[in-house]
Amino acid sequence: MKKIISFMHISLDGFVAGPNGEMDWITVDEEIFDHVGKRISAGDTSLYGRVTYDMMENYWPTAADKPSASKHDIEHSKWYSKVHKIVLSKTMKGADLPAGTNTRIISDNLSERIHELKQSHIGGSEEILLFGSPTATHSLIQLNLIDGYWLFVNPIILGRGIPLFEGIKDKTKLKLLTTQQFACGVTELNYTVGK
């Protein structure tokens, strides 16, 4: 069965964005891009909330074509064009999707649809990476549908903003699988849920 892994940048005090969705505090560099690129290159299915999907769709399809495209832009753009994309949205319709984007929408019966997705043969990898998408993440957390957290802890305290863990009613045990410290001060924490 496939596992849903939440991929997030997070502040030391647990926020994934500022109060108005700001992400200008996130630290990334070539070392992090290379590290993330290796892991996601084995994946073939990504999951987004509508807002994050819109941001991704507005940038990645043509990122590699820009004269100033970085190595990361080129590699991630190629991956993004091939990956199966699932969007959690109550407002988007299939007609809203550009042709040939390899994208499908889940708009209702979230628990049932995600269980079907986990058991499906879509793609061949064992992980479905949930990129960013705090609202979608909160919905999946409340339904106990997230199997792991791949967190990049940034060396900053925001004080306020959009928390990663919201609406949790019960304790959730995590097992730390790996950690990595990056030269820029970010620390990766890779957890599995309930093991």
C-alpha positions as protocol buffer text, in pm:
chain_id: "A"
residue {
  index: 1
  type: MET
  ca { x: 0 y: 0 z: 0 }
}
residue {
  index: 2
  type: LYS
  ca { x: 123 y: 348 z: -86 }
}
residue {
  index: 3
  type: LYS
  ca { x: 207 y: 592 z: 191 }
}
residue {
  index: 4
  type: ILE
  ca { x: 129 y: 961 z: 202 }
}
residue {
  index: 5
  type: ILE
  ca { x: 430 y: 1162 z: 314 }
}
residue {
  index: 6
  type: SER
  ca { x: 383 y: 1528 z: 405 }
}
residue {
  index: 7
  type: PHE
  ca { x: 675 y: 1737 z: 272 }
}
residue {
  index: 8
  type: MET
  ca { x: 699 y: 2072 z: 449 }
}
residue {
  index: 9
  type: HIS
  ca { x: 931 y: 2352 z: 543 }
}
residue {
  index: 10
  type: ILE
  ca { x: 856 y: 2445 z: 901 }
}
residue {
  index: 11
  type: SER
  ca { x: 972 y: 2708 z: 1149 }
}
residue {
  index: 12
  type: LEU
  ca { x: 1119 y: 2603 z: 1482 }
}
residue {
  index: 13
  type: ASP
  ca { x: 789 y: 2697 z: 1648 }
}
residue {
  index: 14
  type: GLY
  ca { x: 581 y: 2481 z: 1413 }
}
residue {
  index: 15
  type: PHE
  ca { x: 453 y: 2718 z: 1144 }
}
residue {
  index: 16
  type: VAL
  ca { x: 453 y: 2635 z: 772 }
}
residue {
  index: 17
  type: ALA
  ca { x: 370 y: 2989 z: 658 }
}
residue {
  index: 18
  type: GLY
  ca { x: 330 y: 3335 z: 800 }
}
residue {
  index: 19
  type: PRO
  ca { x: -14 y: 3473 z: 897 }
}
residue {
  index: 20
  type: ASN
  ca { x: -88 y: 3571 z: 536 }
}
residue {
  index: 21
  type: GLY
  ca { x: 74 y: 3266 z: 380 }
}
residue {
  index: 22
  type: GLU
  ca { x: 421 y: 3423 z: 360 }
}
residue {
  index: 23
  type: MET
  ca { x: 703 y: 3182 z: 281 }
}
residue {
  index: 24
  type: ASP
  ca { x: 986 y: 3433 z: 243 }
}
residue {
  index: 25
  type: TRP
  ca { x: 1148 y: 3296 z: 561 }
}
residue {
  index: 26
  type: ILE
  ca { x: 1216 y: 2953 z: 406 }
}
residue {
  index: 27
  type: THR
  ca { x: 1585 y: 2880 z: 348 }
}
residue {
  index: 28
  type: VAL
  ca { x: 1677 y: 2670 z: 44 }
}
residue {
  index: 29
  type: ASP
  ca { x: 2002 y: 2625 z: -143 }
}
residue {
  index: 30
  type: GLU
  ca { x: 2163 y: 2389 z: -395 }
}
residue {
  index: 31
  type: GLU
  ca { x: 2248 y: 2137 z: -121 }
}
residue {
  index: 32
  type: ILE
  ca { x: 1882 y: 2110 z: -20 }
}
residue {
  index: 33
  type: PHE
  ca { x: 1762 y: 2109 z: -382 }
}
residue {
  index: 34
  type: ASP
  ca { x: 1999 y: 1821 z: -465 }
}
residue {
  index: 35
  type: HIS
  ca { x: 1896 y: 1626 z: -155 }
}
residue {
  index: 36
  type: VAL
  ca { x: 1523 y: 1669 z: -225 }
}
residue {
  index: 37
  type: GLY
  ca { x: 1572 y: 1599 z: -596 }
}
residue {
  index: 38
  type: LYS
  ca { x: 1725 y: 1258 z: -523 }
}
residue {
  index: 39
  type: ARG
  ca { x: 1433 y: 1150 z: -309 }
}
residue {
  index: 40
  type: ILE
  ca { x: 1150 y: 1281 z: -523 }
}
residue {
  index: 41
  type: SER
  ca { x: 1303 y: 1146 z: -844 }
}
residue {
  index: 42
  type: ALA
  ca { x: 1203 y: 799 z: -723 }
}
residue {
  index: 43
  type: GLY
  ca { x: 844 y: 921 z: -677 }
}
residue {
  index: 44
  type: ASP
  ca { x: 581 y: 944 z: -945 }
}
residue {
  index: 45
  type: THR
  ca { x: 275 y: 1075 z: -762 }
}
residue {
  index: 46
  type: SER
  ca { x: 231 y: 1412 z: -592 }
}
residue {
  index: 47
  type: LEU
  ca { x: -58 y: 1549 z: -391 }
}
residue {
  index: 48
  type: TYR
  ca { x: -149 y: 1918 z: -357 }
}
residue {
  index: 49
  type: GLY
  ca { x: -416 y: 2141 z: -215 }
}
residue {
  index: 50
  type: ARG
  ca { x: -571 y: 2378 z: -468 }
}
residue {
  index: 51
  type: VAL
  ca { x: -369 y: 2687 z: -368 }
}
residue {
  index: 52
  type: THR
  ca { x: -35 y: 2504 z: -381 }
}
residue {
  index: 53
  type: TYR
  ca { x: -131 y: 2334 z: -707 }
}
residue {
  index: 54
  type: ASP
  ca { x: -211 y: 2673 z: -862 }
}
residue {
  index: 55
  type: MET
  ca { x: 130 y: 2805 z: -752 }
}
residue {
  index: 56
  type: MET
  ca { x: 306 y: 2497 z: -891 }
}
residue {
  index: 57
  type: GLU
  ca { x: 112 y: 2504 z: -1218 }
}
residue {
  index: 58
  type: ASN
  ca { x: 191 y: 2873 z: -1267 }
}
residue {
  index: 59
  type: TYR
  ca { x: 565 y: 2812 z: -1244 }
}
residue {
  index: 60
  type: TRP
  ca { x: 691 y: 2459 z: -1305 }
}
residue {
  index: 61
  type: PRO
  ca { x: 555 y: 2368 z: -1652 }
}
residue {
  index: 62
  type: THR
  ca { x: 772 y: 2636 z: -1816 }
}
residue {
  index: 63
  type: ALA
  ca { x: 1046 y: 2686 z: -1554 }
}
residue {
  index: 64
  type: ALA
  ca { x: 1303 y: 2489 z: -1754 }
}
residue {
  index: 65
  type: ASP
  ca { x: 1245 y: 2707 z: -2063 }
}
residue {
  index: 66
  type: LYS
  ca { x: 1355 y: 3033 z: -1904 }
}
residue {
  index: 67
  type: PRO
  ca { x: 1703 y: 3160 z: -2003 }
}
residue {
  index: 68
  type: SER
  ca { x: 1791 y: 3201 z: -1634 }
}
residue {
  index: 69
  type: ALA
  ca { x: 1671 y: 2849 z: -1537 }
}
residue {
  index: 70
  type: SER
  ca { x: 1887 y: 2690 z: -1267 }
}
residue {
  index: 71
  type: LYS
  ca { x: 1984 y: 2323 z: -1254 }
}
residue {
  index: 72
  type: HIS
  ca { x: 1707 y: 2275 z: -997 }
}
residue {
  index: 73
  type: ASP
  ca { x: 1450 y: 2453 z: -1217 }
}
residue {
  index: 74
  type: ILE
  ca { x: 1532 y: 2227 z: -1512 }
}
residue {
  index: 75
  type: GLU
  ca { x: 1531 y: 1903 z: -1311 }
}
residue {
  index: 76
  type: HIS
  ca { x: 1216 y: 1980 z: -1112 }
}
residue {
  index: 77
  type: SER
  ca { x: 1030 y: 2105 z: -1419 }
}
residue {
  index: 78
  type: LYS
  ca { x: 1098 y: 1774 z: -1597 }
}
residue {
  index: 79
  type: TRP
  ca { x: 986 y: 1576 z: -1292 }
}
residue {
  index: 80
  type: TYR
  ca { x: 674 y: 1791 z: -1250 }
}
residue {
  index: 81
  type: SER
  ca { x: 569 y: 1737 z: -1612 }
}
residue {
  index: 82
  type: LYS
  ca { x: 587 y: 1357 z: -1575 }
}
residue {
  index: 83
  type: VAL
  ca { x: 450 y: 1304 z: -1224 }
}
residue {
  index: 84
  type: HIS
  ca { x: 88 y: 1203 z: -1154 }
}
residue {
  index: 85
  type: LYS
  ca { x: -70 y: 1501 z: -982 }
}
residue {
  index: 86
  type: ILE
  ca { x: -366 y: 1473 z: -743 }
}
residue {
  index: 87
  type: VAL
  ca { x: -538 y: 1794 z: -629 }
}
residue {
  index: 88
  type: LEU
  ca { x: -763 y: 1811 z: -324 }
}
residue {
  index: 89
  type: SER
  ca { x: -1021 y: 2078 z: -400 }
}
residue {
  index: 90
  type: LYS
  ca { x: -1392 y: 2133 z: -344 }
}
residue {
  index: 91
  type: THR
  ca { x: -1403 y: 2414 z: -600 }
}
residue {
  index: 92
  type: MET
  ca { x: -1196 y: 2292 z: -897 }
}
residue {
  index: 93
  type: LYS
  ca { x: -1353 y: 2090 z: -1176 }
}
residue {
  index: 94
  type: GLY
  ca { x: -1190 y: 1873 z: -1440 }
}
residue {
  index: 95
  type: ALA
  ca { x: -1254 y: 2148 z: -1695 }
}
residue {
  index: 96
  type: ASP
  ca { x: -1025 y: 2377 z: -1491 }
}
residue {
  index: 97
  type: LEU
  ca { x: -725 y: 2158 z: -1567 }
}
residue {
  index: 98
  type: PRO
  ca { x: -497 y: 2228 z: -1862 }
}
residue {
  index: 99
  type: ALA
  ca { x: -498 y: 1948 z: -2119 }
}
residue {
  index: 100
  type: GLY
  ca { x: -229 y: 1685 z: -2083 }
}
residue {
  index: 101
  type: THR
  ca { x: -130 y: 1773 z: -1726 }
}
residue {
  index: 102
  type: ASN
  ca { x: -165 y: 1419 z: -1590 }
}
residue {
  index: 103
  type: THR
  ca { x: -379 y: 1562 z: -1309 }
}
residue {
  index: 104
  type: ARG
  ca { x: -692 y: 1447 z: -1131 }
}
residue {
  index: 105
  type: ILE
  ca { x: -909 y: 1615 z: -870 }
}
residue {
  index: 106
  type: ILE
  ca { x: -1047 y: 1471 z: -547 }
}
residue {
  index: 107
  type: SER
  ca { x: -1336 y: 1688 z: -434 }
}
residue {
  index: 108
  type: ASP
  ca { x: -1551 y: 1468 z: -210 }
}
residue {
  index: 109
  type: ASN
  ca { x: -1545 y: 1157 z: 11 }
}
residue {
  index: 110
  type: LEU
  ca { x: -1187 y: 1242 z: 103 }
}
residue {
  index: 111
  type: SER
  ca { x: -1120 y: 944 z: 329 }
}
residue {
  index: 112
  type: GLU
  ca { x: -1258 y: 694 z: 79 }
}
residue {
  index: 113
  type: ARG
  ca { x: -1079 y: 852 z: -219 }
}
residue {
  index: 114
  type: ILE
  ca { x: -745 y: 866 z: -39 }
}
residue {
  index: 115
  type: HIS
  ca { x: -776 y: 501 z: 68 }
}
residue {
  index: 116
  type: GLU
  ca { x: -844 y: 412 z: -297 }
}
residue {
  index: 117
  type: LEU
  ca { x: -541 y: 618 z: -403 }
}
residue {
  index: 118
  type: LYS
  ca { x: -319 y: 440 z: -151 }
}
residue {
  index: 119
  type: GLN
  ca { x: -429 y: 103 z: -287 }
}
residue {
  index: 120
  type: SER
  ca { x: -416 y: 201 z: -653 }
}
residue {
  index: 121
  type: HIS
  ca { x: -156 y: 108 z: -909 }
}
residue {
  index: 122
  type: ILE
  ca { x: -115 y: 467 z: -1022 }
}
residue {
  index: 123
  type: GLY
  ca { x: 256 y: 507 z: -1077 }
}
residue {
  index: 124
  type: GLY
  ca { x: 496 y: 252 z: -934 }
}
residue {
  index: 125
  type: SER
  ca { x: 646 y: 420 z: -628 }
}
residue {
  index: 126
  type: GLU
  ca { x: 546 y: 351 z: -272 }
}
residue {
  index: 127
  type: GLU
  ca { x: 520 y: 715 z: -168 }
}
residue {
  index: 128
  type: ILE
  ca { x: 271 y: 985 z: -254 }
}
residue {
  index: 129
  type: LEU
  ca { x: 434 y: 1316 z: -166 }
}
residue {
  index: 130
  type: LEU
  ca { x: 204 y: 1583 z: -26 }
}
residue {
  index: 131
  type: PHE
  ca { x: 381 y: 1911 z: -107 }
}
residue {
  index: 132
  type: GLY
  ca { x: 312 y: 2209 z: 118 }
}
residue {
  index: 133
  type: SER
  ca { x: -65 y: 2255 z: 118 }
}
residue {
  index: 134
  type: PRO
  ca { x: -141 y: 2331 z: 486 }
}
residue {
  index: 135
  type: THR
  ca { x: -520 y: 2315 z: 449 }
}
residue {
  index: 136
  type: ALA
  ca { x: -507 y: 1981 z: 268 }
}
residue {
  index: 137
  type: THR
  ca { x: -257 y: 1855 z: 525 }
}
residue {
  index: 138
  type: HIS
  ca { x: -486 y: 1955 z: 813 }
}
residue {
  index: 139
  type: SER
  ca { x: -774 y: 1765 z: 651 }
}
residue {
  index: 140
  type: LEU
  ca { x: -562 y: 1452 z: 605 }
}
residue {
  index: 141
  type: ILE
  ca { x: -419 y: 1475 z: 959 }
}
residue {
  index: 142
  type: GLN
  ca { x: -772 y: 1488 z: 1103 }
}
residue {
  index: 143
  type: LEU
  ca { x: -860 y: 1171 z: 909 }
}
residue {
  index: 144
  type: ASN
  ca { x: -537 y: 994 z: 1012 }
}
residue {
  index: 145
  type: LEU
  ca { x: -435 y: 958 z: 648 }
}
residue {
  index: 146
  type: ILE
  ca { x: -75 y: 1083 z: 667 }
}
residue {
  index: 147
  type: ASP
  ca { x: 184 y: 808 z: 704 }
}
residue {
  index: 148
  type: GLY
  ca { x: 495 y: 1019 z: 746 }
}
residue {
  index: 149
  type: TYR
  ca { x: 639 y: 1366 z: 776 }
}
residue {
  index: 150
  type: TRP
  ca { x: 941 y: 1488 z: 581 }
}
residue {
  index: 151
  type: LEU
  ca { x: 1014 y: 1816 z: 756 }
}
residue {
  index: 152
  type: PHE
  ca { x: 1275 y: 2080 z: 686 }
}
residue {
  index: 153
  type: VAL
  ca { x: 1310 y: 2277 z: 1009 }
}
residue {
  index: 154
  type: ASN
  ca { x: 1424 y: 2631 z: 933 }
}
residue {
  index: 155
  type: PRO
  ca { x: 1629 y: 2818 z: 1195 }
}
residue {
  index: 156
  type: ILE
  ca { x: 1366 y: 3081 z: 1264 }
}
residue {
  index: 157
  type: ILE
  ca { x: 1088 y: 3148 z: 1515 }
}
residue {
  index: 158
  type: LEU
  ca { x: 790 y: 3313 z: 1346 }
}
residue {
  index: 159
  type: GLY
  ca { x: 574 y: 3369 z: 1653 }
}
residue {
  index: 160
  type: ARG
  ca { x: 255 y: 3342 z: 1452 }
}
residue {
  index: 161
  type: GLY
  ca { x: 132 y: 3201 z: 1125 }
}
residue {
  index: 162
  type: ILE
  ca { x: -25 y: 2886 z: 982 }
}
residue {
  index: 163
  type: PRO
  ca { x: 64 y: 2588 z: 1203 }
}
residue {
  index: 164
  type: LEU
  ca { x: 147 y: 2247 z: 1059 }
}
residue {
  index: 165
  type: PHE
  ca { x: -36 y: 2055 z: 1328 }
}
residue {
  index: 166
  type: GLU
  ca { x: -389 y: 2184 z: 1369 }
}
residue {
  index: 167
  type: GLY
  ca { x: -710 y: 2012 z: 1477 }
}
residue {
  index: 168
  type: ILE
  ca { x: -535 y: 1711 z: 1628 }
}
residue {
  index: 169
  type: LYS
  ca { x: -749 y: 1538 z: 1888 }
}
residue {
  index: 170
  type: ASP
  ca { x: -524 y: 1248 z: 1989 }
}
residue {
  index: 171
  type: LYS
  ca { x: -157 y: 1183 z: 2045 }
}
residue {
  index: 172
  type: THR
  ca { x: 27 y: 1062 z: 1739 }
}
residue {
  index: 173
  type: LYS
  ca { x: 346 y: 864 z: 1792 }
}
residue {
  index: 174
  type: LEU
  ca { x: 622 y: 918 z: 1540 }
}
residue {
  index: 175
  type: LYS
  ca { x: 941 y: 725 z: 1471 }
}
residue {
  index: 176
  type: LEU
  ca { x: 1243 y: 922 z: 1352 }
}
residue {
  index: 177
  type: LEU
  ca { x: 1390 y: 753 z: 1044 }
}
residue {
  index: 178
  type: THR
  ca { x: 1665 y: 994 z: 939 }
}
residue {
  index: 179
  type: THR
  ca { x: 1801 y: 1340 z: 1004 }
}
residue {
  index: 180
  type: GLN
  ca { x: 2031 y: 1561 z: 803 }
}
residue {
  index: 181
  type: GLN
  ca { x: 2187 y: 1894 z: 884 }
}
residue {
  index: 182
  type: PHE
  ca { x: 2247 y: 2134 z: 594 }
}
residue {
  index: 183
  type: ALA
  ca { x: 2516 y: 2399 z: 583 }
}
residue {
  index: 184
  type: CYS
  ca { x: 2252 y: 2675 z: 560 }
}
residue {
  index: 185
  type: GLY
  ca { x: 2121 y: 2581 z: 906 }
}
residue {
  index: 186
  type: VAL
  ca { x: 1813 y: 2384 z: 799 }
}
residue {
  index: 187
  type: THR
  ca { x: 1764 y: 2040 z: 957 }
}
residue {
  index: 188
  type: GLU
  ca { x: 1573 y: 1761 z: 784 }
}
residue {
  index: 189
  type: LEU
  ca { x: 1364 y: 1535 z: 1007 }
}
residue {
  index: 190
  type: ASN
  ca { x: 1210 y: 1229 z: 841 }
}
residue {
  index: 191
  type: TYR
  ca { x: 939 y: 1056 z: 1048 }
}
residue {
  index: 192
  type: THR
  ca { x: 702 y: 767 z: 1002 }
}
residue {
  index: 193
  type: VAL
  ca { x: 368 y: 771 z: 1185 }
}
residue {
  index: 194
  type: GLY
  ca { x: 269 y: 528 z: 1458 }
}
residue {
  index: 195
  type: LYS
  ca { x: 546 y: 273 z: 1438 }
}
